[in-house]
Amino acid sequence: MAPSSWAVQPARSRGLDALGPAVEAKKKAPCPGLGLFYTLLSAFCFSVSSLLVKKVQDIHAVEISAFRCVLQMLIVLLCLIYRKTGFIGPKSLRIFLILRGVLGSTSMMLIYYAFQTMALADATVITFSSPVFTSIFAWICLKEKYSPWDALFTMFTIAGVILIVRPPFLFGSNASGIKESYSVHLKGTFAAIGHAVFAASTLVILRKMGKSVDYFLTIWYYVVLGLVETVIILFILGEWSLPYCGLDRLFLIFIALFGLGAQIFITKALQIEKAGPVAIMRTMDVVFAFIFQIIFFNNVPTWWTVGGAVCVVASNVGAAVRKWYQSSK
């Protein structure tokens, strides 16, 4: 899954700070670049999960989210039992865990809806606007610095999203190059932007909690509250139904497994590699989305989408390089 559940700061509490520089060096020693390889695997897993969501068109996005929550809950439950970290967390942080669960699961439902209603590449590119919202929310809530560089990267991202949305009052009704109806495309766009906003909110909450909470506990809240939320929404919508096709049922299992794999690989990557290079490698999500869209849907992205992708990816890479440079001083 989308970039919001991939926020992995709490996982670093199991990492290197508490064990000292010697252990850090030991962890990095086995294979230089291993963290970037993990990031590439994470990007591939997320892209495959997105592809499968797009393939399962007869099941509502909220129901796909519910199936993913159930399957991941079983896996995370075993992890928590093995690690003996408990299922509730510190009392002072439970409100943040609850918010992380609700916002993260909402983010998941929105991006699944976006994948189902718009081109895979378009939806994926818009999800990469999340760092912009993270910077803004961190500035407001955590009093982190918001520099002119951040404002510049924000403008690049907005330009990229506009190229993907292609509003008729700017591009004309015949120049949009959108295969689905524009109203459906617009709904998917709002869902993808909503995903970016909620994913950014989740990341800020995880920063707020810092290293005080085990990473698997944050996923536990994510899947448990996500299941409750999806069941309530499905009851209201009346959309609950079992997949008709055996292949769709297999896709649902793989969506959960690849989504969890993406989370695990990005966590491992950030444990042994700096955040800057990882953020840059994460943009491979966009490359995989373009490739999958062409191969599996015979849908060649328009030049507008390519231009939007360049703007958004440039914004992400620029922000990552800047933070990488600052941290290396």
Buried (B, 14 or more C-beta within 10 A) or exposed (E): BBBBBBBBBBBBBBBBEEEEEEEBEEBBEEEEEBBBBBBBBBBBBBBBBBBBBBBBEEBBBBBBBBBBBBBBBEBBBEBBEEEEBEEEBEEEBEEBBBBBBBBBBBBBBBBBBBBBBBBBBBBBBBBBBBBBBBBBBBBEEEEBEBEEEBEBBBEBBBBBBBBBBBEEEEBEEEEBEBEEEBEBBBBBBBBBBBBBBBBBBBBBBBBBBEBEBBBBBBBBBBBBBBBBBBBEBBEEEEEBEEBEEEEBBEBBEBBBBBBBBBBBBBBBBBBBBBBBBBBBBBBBBBBBBBBBBBEEBEBEBBEBBBBBBBBBBBBBBBBBBBBBEEEEE
